Amino acid sequence: MLHFELVTPEKLVRSEDVYMVVVPGTEGDFGVLEGHAPLMSTVRDGALSVYRTEGGQPETIAIQGGFAEVNAKGLTVLAERAA
């Protein structure tokens, strides 16, 4: 499982293990699975798609701006705002 955290300046919005997250990067959407290569990207306004299971329906979370970082610990999205 991929450890996923969504953080805004106000609070930690999510911290959970999921199957995959699709992030709205400024150069295009990208999917992150467990074991993804390290990556740092800016994020555009859009929606994160969070897949809890393989083949499951995604939950979408609207975000505004920020950064995404993938490292050995998982995916962290630092968003200016999240709804």
Backbone as a chain_set.jsonl record, in Angstrom:
{"seq": "MLHFELVTPEKLVRSEDVYMVVVPGTEGDFGVLEGHAPLMSTVRDGALSVYRTEGGQPETIAIQGGFAEVNAKGLTVLAERAA", "coords": {"N": [[0.842, -1.202, 0.0], [0.339, 2.31, -0.565], [1.504, 5.014, 1.303], [-0.27, 7.917, 1.985], [-0.435, 11.382, 2.362], [-2.216, 14.37, 2.86], [-1.81, 17.718, 3.171], [-2.555, 20.958, 4.422], [-1.88, 24.495, 4.979], [-3.296, 24.927, 7.332], [-3.956, 22.425, 8.521], [-3.513, 18.803, 8.917], [-5.01, 17.046, 6.509], [-5.516, 14.475, 5.459], [-4.267, 11.225, 6.217], [-3.35, 8.261, 5.29], [-3.281, 4.791, 4.189], [-3.328, 3.839, 0.873], [-4.293, 2.517, -2.402], [-3.659, 3.85, -4.868], [-2.917, 7.198, -6.009], [-3.989, 9.848, -8.035], [-2.539, 12.707, -9.175], [-3.008, 16.181, -9.851], [-0.706, 17.462, -11.604], [1.321, 20.307, -12.571], [2.381, 19.924, -15.084], [0.796, 18.028, -16.117], [-1.459, 15.315, -15.292], [-0.506, 12.787, -12.927], [-0.047, 9.437, -11.882], [0.437, 7.776, -8.757], [1.815, 4.974, -7.356], [2.552, 2.434, -4.882], [6.044, 2.188, -4.275], [6.873, 3.971, -6.213], [9.155, 5.971, -8.12], [11.33, 8.446, -6.625], [10.097, 11.809, -6.584], [9.385, 15.227, -7.279], [6.965, 17.7, -7.599], [5.186, 20.551, -8.833], [1.798, 21.504, -8.161], [-1.277, 21.905, -9.823], [-4.419, 23.733, -9.673], [-7.122, 21.595, -9.108], [-8.341, 18.224, -9.005], [-7.557, 15.696, -6.717], [-7.426, 12.225, -7.192], [-8.271, 9.575, -5.29], [-7.61, 6.271, -4.872], [-8.698, 3.67, -3.043], [-8.62, 0.917, -3.287], [-7.438, -1.511, -5.687], [-8.834, -1.095, -8.837], [-11.097, -0.013, -7.721], [-13.647, 2.531, -7.12], [-12.708, 5.942, -7.444], [-12.143, 8.392, -4.862], [-12.647, 11.835, -4.948], [-10.818, 14.775, -4.265], [-10.918, 18.159, -4.04], [-8.344, 20.427, -4.747], [-6.146, 23.277, -4.339], [-3.396, 24.568, -5.859], [0.131, 24.153, -4.862], [2.479, 21.618, -3.789], [3.772, 18.356, -4.628], [5.274, 15.52, -3.255], [7.076, 12.586, -3.732], [8.507, 10.002, -1.985], [10.56, 7.546, -0.272], [8.893, 7.049, 1.868], [6.341, 7.488, 0.948], [3.613, 9.331, -0.554], [3.299, 12.798, -0.329], [1.173, 15.509, -0.364], [1.285, 18.889, -0.436], [-0.912, 21.239, -0.159], [-2.297, 24.426, -1.041], [-4.968, 24.867, -0.502], [-7.657, 22.662, 0.406], [-10.613, 20.845, -0.264]], "CA": [[0.0, 0.0, 0.0], [1.012, 3.608, -0.635], [1.114, 5.939, 2.377], [-0.663, 9.187, 1.375], [-0.781, 12.478, 3.27], [-2.637, 15.639, 2.27], [-1.585, 18.726, 4.194], [-2.738, 22.366, 4.09], [-1.251, 25.299, 6.036], [-4.094, 24.883, 8.551], [-4.063, 21.129, 9.198], [-3.338, 17.55, 8.207], [-6.344, 16.709, 6.014], [-5.579, 13.019, 5.314], [-3.08, 10.4, 6.399], [-3.89, 6.909, 5.174], [-2.686, 3.904, 3.201], [-4.236, 3.682, -0.268], [-3.722, 1.789, -3.532], [-3.076, 4.783, -5.834], [-3.415, 8.566, -6.041], [-3.696, 10.584, -9.267], [-2.277, 14.086, -8.769], [-3.031, 17.139, -10.961], [0.554, 18.186, -11.694], [1.279, 21.447, -13.494], [2.742, 19.456, -16.42], [-0.101, 16.926, -16.449], [-1.802, 14.423, -14.191], [0.355, 11.612, -12.794], [-0.485, 8.463, -10.881], [1.481, 7.314, -7.845], [1.594, 3.681, -6.716], [3.621, 2.047, -3.963], [7.311, 1.922, -4.945], [7.13, 4.983, -7.251], [10.453, 6.645, -8.041], [11.251, 9.763, -5.968], [9.621, 12.84, -7.497], [8.867, 16.464, -6.694], [6.229, 18.383, -8.66], [4.198, 21.543, -8.441], [0.438, 21.013, -8.367], [-2.218, 22.928, -10.281], [-5.771, 23.602, -9.139], [-7.792, 20.448, -9.716], [-8.836, 17.22, -8.069], [-6.83, 14.46, -6.452], [-8.259, 11.021, -7.229], [-7.711, 8.632, -4.327], [-8.123, 4.908, -5.045], [-8.392, 2.887, -1.84], [-8.349, -0.454, -3.712], [-7.214, -1.67, -7.127], [-10.073, -1.225, -9.575], [-12.203, 0.618, -7.012], [-14.044, 3.876, -7.534], [-11.888, 6.934, -6.745], [-12.7, 9.532, -4.121], [-11.964, 13.023, -5.44], [-10.629, 15.854, -3.294], [-10.53, 19.383, -4.743], [-7.204, 21.126, -4.144], [-5.645, 24.465, -5.026], [-1.96, 24.818, -5.817], [0.992, 23.502, -3.894], [3.553, 20.723, -4.21], [3.643, 16.932, -4.331], [6.571, 14.86, -3.114], [7.074, 11.139, -3.578], [9.783, 9.503, -1.469], [10.469, 6.17, 0.221], [7.803, 6.962, 2.847], [5.046, 7.569, 0.268], [3.249, 10.563, -1.256], [2.797, 13.91, 0.468], [0.713, 16.642, -1.148], [1.186, 20.113, 0.348], [-1.819, 22.058, -0.949], [-2.682, 25.72, -0.466], [-6.33, 24.635, 0.023], [-8.272, 21.368, 0.057], [-12.027, 20.804, 0.135]], "C": [[0.879, 1.254, 0.0], [0.551, 4.463, 0.543], [0.91, 7.327, 1.76], [-1.014, 10.193, 2.473], [-1.132, 13.712, 2.451], [-2.607, 16.671, 3.383], [-1.872, 20.114, 3.63], [-2.032, 23.176, 5.167], [-1.999, 25.212, 7.377], [-4.017, 23.551, 9.284], [-3.65, 19.966, 8.297], [-4.738, 17.081, 7.809], [-6.529, 15.192, 5.94], [-4.24, 12.402, 5.642], [-3.57, 8.962, 6.41], [-3.104, 6.105, 4.145], [-3.719, 3.633, 2.117], [-3.534, 2.885, -1.37], [-2.988, 2.739, -4.489], [-3.694, 6.162, -5.673], [-3.024, 9.179, -7.381], [-3.678, 12.068, -8.9], [-2.342, 15.008, -9.985], [-1.754, 17.987, -10.982], [0.462, 19.325, -12.704], [1.64, 21.034, -14.926], [1.883, 18.269, -16.85], [-0.366, 16.053, -15.241], [-0.813, 13.265, -14.14], [-0.155, 10.731, -11.658], [0.687, 7.994, -10.045], [1.01, 6.018, -7.185], [2.721, 3.437, -5.723], [4.878, 1.734, -4.761], [7.645, 2.901, -6.061], [8.505, 5.607, -7.034], [10.293, 7.991, -7.337], [10.942, 10.855, -6.995], [9.175, 14.054, -6.698], [8.19, 17.212, -7.837], [5.374, 19.489, -8.066], [2.831, 21.01, -8.849], [-0.444, 22.169, -8.812], [-3.558, 22.73, -9.577], [-6.462, 22.453, -9.86], [-8.264, 19.492, -8.648], [-7.857, 16.066, -7.953], [-7.836, 13.325, -6.582], [-7.585, 9.975, -6.359], [-8.399, 7.281, -4.502], [-7.725, 4.091, -3.825], [-8.035, 1.44, -2.184], [-8.13, -0.475, -5.22], [-8.546, -1.895, -7.814], [-11.281, -0.597, -8.905], [-12.539, 1.985, -7.573], [-13.214, 4.905, -6.764], [-12.734, 7.92, -5.941], [-11.943, 10.742, -4.65], [-11.947, 14.088, -4.353], [-10.151, 17.071, -4.072], [-9.381, 20.052, -4.001], [-6.858, 22.345, -4.979], [-4.154, 24.588, -4.781], [-1.182, 24.0, -4.812], [2.047, 22.636, -4.54], [3.193, 19.286, -3.876], [5.052, 16.364, -4.253], [6.358, 13.372, -2.923], [8.457, 10.758, -3.08], [9.567, 8.086, -0.939], [9.319, 5.982, 1.212], [6.432, 7.015, 2.199], [4.878, 8.897, -0.445], [2.73, 11.588, -0.268], [2.411, 15.023, -0.49], [0.535, 17.813, -0.185], [0.359, 21.093, -0.489], [-2.107, 23.374, -0.254], [-4.068, 25.613, 0.172], [-6.806, 23.262, -0.404], [-9.706, 21.382, 0.559], [-12.524, 19.374, 0.178]], "O": [[2.005, 1.248, 0.498], [-0.649, 4.623, 0.763], [1.802, 7.851, 1.093], [-1.784, 9.896, 3.386], [-0.45, 14.057, 1.486], [-3.283, 16.527, 4.402], [-1.487, 20.421, 2.502], [-1.618, 22.609, 6.179], [-1.399, 25.401, 8.435], [-4.012, 23.52, 10.515], [-3.465, 20.122, 7.091], [-5.556, 16.758, 8.671], [-7.582, 14.678, 6.318], [-3.193, 12.993, 5.375], [-4.132, 8.493, 7.399], [-2.362, 6.661, 3.336], [-4.85, 3.245, 2.409], [-2.337, 2.613, -1.284], [-1.848, 2.48, -4.877], [-4.845, 6.292, -5.256], [-1.88, 9.055, -7.818], [-4.657, 12.611, -8.389], [-1.801, 14.675, -11.039], [-1.728, 19.094, -10.444], [-0.389, 19.301, -13.594], [1.254, 21.711, -15.878], [2.198, 17.588, -17.825], [0.406, 16.049, -14.281], [-0.333, 12.808, -15.178], [-0.625, 11.213, -10.628], [1.798, 7.832, -10.551], [-0.042, 5.97, -6.548], [3.726, 4.149, -5.725], [4.802, 1.089, -5.806], [8.612, 2.683, -6.791], [8.96, 5.751, -5.899], [9.237, 8.616, -7.436], [11.45, 10.836, -8.116], [8.656, 13.93, -5.589], [8.763, 17.348, -8.918], [4.895, 19.38, -6.937], [2.713, 20.182, -9.752], [-0.377, 23.268, -8.26], [-3.801, 21.692, -8.962], [-6.394, 22.353, -11.085], [-8.555, 19.895, -7.522], [-7.388, 15.526, -8.955], [-8.974, 13.449, -6.13], [-6.47, 9.538, -6.646], [-9.608, 7.156, -4.307], [-6.539, 3.848, -3.6], [-7.254, 0.804, -1.477], [-8.574, 0.42, -5.938], [-9.307, -2.781, -7.425], [-12.381, -0.637, -9.456], [-11.806, 2.529, -8.399], [-13.03, 4.761, -5.555], [-13.872, 8.231, -6.292], [-10.721, 10.689, -4.79], [-12.921, 14.278, -3.624], [-9.092, 17.027, -4.699], [-9.431, 20.224, -2.783], [-7.217, 22.444, -6.153], [-3.705, 24.698, -3.64], [-1.752, 23.253, -4.016], [2.463, 22.871, -5.675], [2.411, 19.025, -2.962], [5.911, 16.683, -5.074], [5.574, 12.942, -2.077], [9.464, 11.14, -3.676], [8.503, 7.501, -1.141], [8.824, 4.867, 1.375], [5.446, 6.628, 2.826], [5.849, 9.514, -0.884], [1.839, 11.301, 0.531], [3.212, 15.438, -1.327], [-0.257, 17.746, 0.755], [0.878, 21.704, -1.423], [-2.157, 23.438, 0.974], [-4.321, 26.18, 1.235], [-6.406, 22.757, -1.453], [-9.989, 21.863, 1.656], [-13.69, 19.134, 0.493]]}, "num_chains": 1, "name": "protein.A"}
